[in-house]
């Protein structure tokens, strides 16, 4: 994205929309005519110029194999409420 970004009325509306969605922790759909700056506004809002390079360098999480050294502490997937109560009563 170019550094010559101009904050327009549409961009301010996008920021207001995005902030409302973050506050309500909901999902929103931004739509409109082509060329009005939806993608550029989203990239600027998300600080994509800064974060995008890390994602490209590290790779997307969907392509990564995660490992953990922690052991699960809760009941197993085959546990029933009755078995869980019996195990904790011991």
Order of alpha helices (4+ residues) and beta strands (2+ residues): alpha-alpha-alpha-alpha
